[in-house]
């Protein structure tokens, strides 16, 4: 395919980074504690290594078809009829992810900031801004992601500030829950750090492919792993184990008690930064869904398909918005994500290697 827009290695890094850092960061420490206790931060480090192996698989697959997206090279590997089903499933997965992001965004904003604001208005805040960015070129997305990533720095500073009240005894002895328990909890970490699979759909737009692209993918994964591990670690040394069992979003609760001379509600500042990360994740999956609809309907432009995907996501997000329902839907989505992030790409890679299918050099 011919691309009118290219992204450099830095923009690839920030697209992967911002897509991975999403809505799950608030509840991740709590879900990891339920699975691995205070060793949850160790689980994240192991998760980062596991994700790196998956990224290498995605890179190998993408590098065999460097100028095509998964929607375009799937028919060359498994035939057009099976590829149509796979493309449809990826499109539905991307839309469902956008729906979950919208619902988690709404429940969090409703809980912490806009208590009386109608649900539909909160949905529109993310939908309108996210759709506007998604219909732009991939280079515009890359530049925006690169620009807003500077907001991660104050987020880290705010979390680090709480370490003055930390008690390291809360996580001792390290490894007390055993290796098996720590490894089992990696599934929560992988689901919360999803987003790296977007490389299957943006690799044709990367200027420097090959090892340079793999380096950007690796650095993005390392950065996300360290960020999530640090944020989780700070909550574990700030709250006692008894408190962690009762707090669903420990990061926000931790910062709620922090105040400065200029800023009294640090938790609101943190949530303002979090909103940007949520929007970038939403935009990325909206972009994937739009590209999928464009491919399935054989449209020339992406504007209409992206608007269609945004409308579908908005429509379905209106049906279930209570926390219990969202968590139940998220659990089913988490199980399906293994097929889309690893299962299908691995199968396509194995078939392409077995039958020696790859893009012909121009």
C-alpha positions in Angstrom: 0.0 0.0 0.0 1.1 3.6 -0.6 1.3 5.7 2.5 1.0 9.5 2.4 2.2 9.8 6.0 5.2 8.4 7.8 6.1 8.3 11.5 9.7 8.2 12.8 11.1 5.9 15.5 10.4 8.4 18.3 6.7 8.7 17.2 6.4 4.9 17.0 7.8 4.7 20.6 5.2 7.2 21.9 2.3 5.6 20.0 3.0 2.3 21.6 3.7 3.9 25.0 0.6 5.9 25.1 -1.6 3.1 23.8 -0.4 0.8 26.6 -0.7 3.4 29.3 -4.4 3.6 29.6 -7.4 3.3 31.8 -6.3 0.2 33.8 -3.5 2.0 35.7 -5.9 3.1 38.4 -7.2 -0.3 39.4 -4.0 -2.3 38.5 -2.4 -2.2 41.9 -5.6 -3.5 43.5 -6.1 -6.3 41.0 -2.5 -7.4 41.2 -2.7 -7.4 45.0 -5.7 -9.7 44.8 -3.6 -12.1 42.7 -0.1 -11.8 44.1 -0.3 -9.8 47.3 2.4 -7.2 47.9 4.6 -9.0 45.3 2.4 -7.5 42.5 5.2 -5.1 41.5 7.4 -8.2 40.8 4.6 -9.6 38.7 4.7 -6.5 36.5 8.4 -6.9 35.9 7.9 -10.5 34.8 4.9 -9.3 32.7 7.1 -6.9 30.9 9.4 -9.7 29.9 6.5 -11.8 28.7 5.1 -8.9 26.6 8.5 -8.4 25.1 8.4 -11.9 23.7 4.9 -11.2 22.3 6.2 -8.0 20.7 9.0 -9.9 19.0 6.4 -12.2 17.5 4.4 -9.2 16.3 7.5 -7.6 14.9 8.5 -10.7 13.0 5.1 -11.0 11.4 4.9 -7.3 10.5 8.4 -7.3 9.1 7.5 -10.1 6.6 4.9 -7.7 5.1 6.5 -4.3 5.8 4.2 -2.2 3.6 0.9 -3.9 4.6 -1.3 -3.9 7.7 -2.7 -7.1 9.1 -6.0 -6.4 7.3 -4.1 -6.5 4.0 -1.6 -9.3 4.4 -4.0 -11.8 6.2 -5.6 -12.8 2.9 -2.2 -13.6 1.5 -1.6 -16.0 4.3 -4.9 -17.7 5.1 -7.1 -16.8 2.1 -9.6 -14.0 1.6 -12.6 -15.8 3.2 -10.9 -16.7 6.5 -9.1 -13.4 6.5 -12.4 -11.6 6.2 -13.6 -13.3 9.4 -10.3 -12.5 11.2 -10.4 -8.8 10.0 -14.0 -8.6 11.2 -13.1 -10.1 14.6 -10.2 -7.6 15.0 -12.6 -4.8 14.1 -15.1 -5.9 16.7 -12.4 -6.3 19.3 -11.1 -2.8 18.7 -14.7 -1.4 19.0 -15.3 -3.4 22.2 -12.1 -2.1 23.6 -13.2 1.4 22.9 -16.6 0.7 24.6 -14.8 -0.5 27.7 -12.5 2.5 27.8 -15.5 4.8 27.5 -17.4 3.0 30.3 -14.4 2.9 32.7 -13.7 6.6 31.9 -17.3 7.5 32.7 -17.5 5.5 36.0 -14.2 7.0 37.2 -15.0 10.6 36.2 -18.5 10.2 37.7 -17.0 8.9 41.0 -14.2 11.4 41.5 -14.9 14.6 39.6 -18.2 15.2 37.8 -20.7 13.7 40.3 -23.9 15.2 38.8 -22.9 15.4 35.1 -25.2 13.3 32.9 -23.6 10.1 31.6 -24.0 11.0 28.0 -22.1 14.3 28.4 -19.1 12.5 29.9 -19.1 10.0 27.0 -19.2 12.9 24.5 -16.2 14.5 26.1 -14.0 11.6 25.2 -15.8 10.6 22.0 -15.7 14.0 20.2 -12.1 14.8 21.1 -10.9 11.3 20.4 -12.7 11.0 17.1 -11.3 14.3 15.9 -7.8 13.1 16.6 -8.4 9.6 15.1 -9.6 11.0 11.7 -6.3 12.8 11.3 -3.3 11.2 9.7 -1.2 8.7 11.7 1.6 11.3 11.8 -0.7 13.7 13.6 -1.4 11.1 16.2 2.2 10.3 16.6 3.1 14.0 17.1 0.2 14.5 19.6 1.2 11.4 21.6 4.8 12.6 21.7 3.7 16.0 22.9 1.4 14.8 25.7 3.9 12.2 27.0 5.7 15.0 28.9 2.7 14.9 31.3 4.0 11.5 32.6 6.8 13.4 34.3 4.6 15.2 36.9 2.7 12.0 37.4 5.9 10.3 38.4 6.9 13.2 40.6 3.5 13.2 42.4 3.8 9.4 43.0 7.4 9.7 44.2 6.5 12.5 46.6 4.3 10.0 48.6 7.4 7.9 49.3 8.2 10.2 52.2 5.4 8.5 54.1 6.2 5.0 52.8 6.8 2.0 55.1 9.0 -0.6 53.3 7.8 -3.2 55.9 4.5 -3.5 54.1 6.1 -5.5 51.2 8.4 -7.6 53.3 9.4 -10.3 53.0 9.8 -10.0 49.2 8.5 -13.0 47.4 6.5 -14.2 50.3 3.6 -15.4 48.1 5.8 -17.8 46.0 6.8 -17.9 42.4 3.8 -19.8 41.2 1.4 -17.2 42.6 3.4 -14.3 41.2 3.5 -15.9 37.7 -0.3 -16.6 37.8 -1.0 -12.9 38.4 0.8 -11.9 35.2 -2.5 -12.3 33.3 -3.8 -9.2 35.1 -0.6 -7.3 34.1 -0.7 -8.4 30.4 -4.4 -7.3 30.1 -3.7 -3.9 31.7 -0.6 -3.3 29.4 -2.4 -4.2 26.2 -1.9 -1.8 23.3 1.3 -3.0 21.8 -0.7 -5.0 19.2 -1.4 -1.7 17.4 2.0 -2.3 15.7 0.2 -4.7 13.4 -1.7 -1.8 11.9 0.8 1.1 11.9 4.0 -0.8 10.9 3.6 0.2 7.2 3.8 3.9 8.2 7.1 3.6 10.1 10.0 5.2 8.3 12.8 3.1 9.8 11.7 -0.5 9.8 13.7 -3.5 10.9 16.0 -3.3 14.0 15.2 0.4 14.4 11.5 -0.3 14.8 12.1 -3.2 17.1 14.3 -1.0 19.3 11.4 1.5 19.6 8.9 -1.2 20.4 11.3 -2.6 23.1 12.0 0.8 24.7 8.3 1.5 24.8 7.6 -1.8 26.6 10.4 -1.2 29.0 9.2 2.3 29.8 5.6 1.1 30.4 6.8 -1.8 32.5 8.9 0.5 34.7 6.2 3.1 35.0 3.5 0.6 36.1 5.9 -1.2 38.4 6.9 2.1 40.1 3.3 3.3 40.5 2.3 -0.1 41.9 5.3 -0.2 44.2 4.5 3.2 45.7 0.9 2.1 46.6 2.2 -1.1 48.2 4.6 0.8 50.5 2.1 3.6 51.2 -0.9 1.4 52.2 -1.0 -1.5 54.6 -2.1 -4.9 53.3 -5.4 -4.5 55.2 -6.0 -1.1 53.5 -5.2 -2.5 50.0 -7.9 -5.1 50.4 -10.6 -2.4 50.8 -9.4 0.3 48.3 -10.3 -0.3 44.6 -8.3 2.6 43.2 -5.3 3.0 45.5 -3.4 5.5 43.3 -6.1 8.1 43.5 -6.7 7.5 47.2 -3.0 7.8 47.9 -2.7 11.2 46.1 -6.0 12.5 47.7 -4.1 13.0 50.9 -1.3 15.0 49.3 -1.5 18.8 49.0 0.9 21.6 48.1 0.8 25.3 48.7 -0.4 26.0 45.2 -2.3 22.7 44.5 -4.6 21.4 47.2 -6.2 18.5 45.4 -3.3 16.6 43.8 -5.6 13.7 43.0 -7.5 15.9 40.6 -4.3 16.9 38.9 -3.4 13.3 38.6 -6.8 12.4 37.1 -6.4 15.3 34.6 -3.2 13.6 33.3 -4.9 10.2 33.4 -7.7 11.6 31.2 -5.1 12.3 28.5 -3.7 8.8 28.6 -7.2 7.4 28.4 -7.9 9.4 25.4 -4.8 8.2 23.6 -5.7 4.6 24.2 -9.3 5.3 23.0 -8.0 7.0 19.8 -5.7 4.1 19.0 -8.4 1.5 19.2 -10.8 3.8 17.3 -8.2 4.1 14.6 -7.8 0.3 14.4 -11.6 -0.1 14.2 -11.9 2.5 11.5 -9.2 0.9 9.4 -10.9 -2.4 9.8 -14.3 -1.0 8.7 -12.5 0.7 5.8 -10.9 -2.5 4.7 -14.1 -4.6 5.1 -16.2 -2.1 3.2 -13.5 -1.3 0.6 -13.7 2.5 1.3 -11.0 4.8 0.0 -11.0 7.2 3.0 -10.9 6.5 6.7 -13.0 9.4 7.9 -16.4 7.7 7.4 -15.3 4.4 8.9 -13.8 6.0 12.0 -16.9 8.1 12.5 -19.0 4.9 12.2 -16.8 3.1 14.7 -17.1 6.0 17.1 -20.8 6.0 16.9 -21.1 2.2 17.4 -18.8 2.5 20.5 -20.8 5.4 21.9 -24.1 3.6 21.3 -23.1 0.4 23.1 -21.4 2.2 25.9 -24.8 3.7 26.9 -26.3 0.3 27.8 -24.1 -0.7 30.8 -22.2 1.8 32.9 -22.3 0.5 36.5 -19.0 -0.7 37.9 -20.1 -4.3 38.4 -21.3 -4.7 34.8 -18.2 -3.0 33.4 -15.9 -5.3 35.4 -17.8 -8.4 34.2 -17.6 -7.2 30.5 -13.9 -6.4 31.1 -13.2 -10.0 32.3 -14.6 -11.5 29.1 -12.7 -8.9 27.0 -9.5 -9.8 28.9 -9.9 -13.5 27.9 -10.5 -12.6 24.3 -7.5 -10.3 24.2 -5.1 -13.2 24.3 -6.3 -14.3 20.9 -5.9 -10.9 19.3 -2.6 -9.9 20.9 -0.9 -13.3 20.6 -3.0 -16.2 19.3 -3.9 -14.9 15.8 -0.6 -13.2 15.1 1.4 -16.3 16.2 -0.8 -18.5 14.0 -0.3 -16.2 11.0 3.4 -16.1 11.6 3.7 -19.8 11.8 1.7 -20.3 8.6 3.7 -17.6 6.7 7.0 -19.3 7.8 5.8 -22.8 7.0 4.6 -21.9 3.5 7.3 -19.2 3.0 4.8 -16.4 2.5 6.1 -12.9 2.6 5.8 -9.7 0.8 7.8 -9.6 -2.4 10.5 -7.0 -2.5 9.9 -4.1 -4.7 
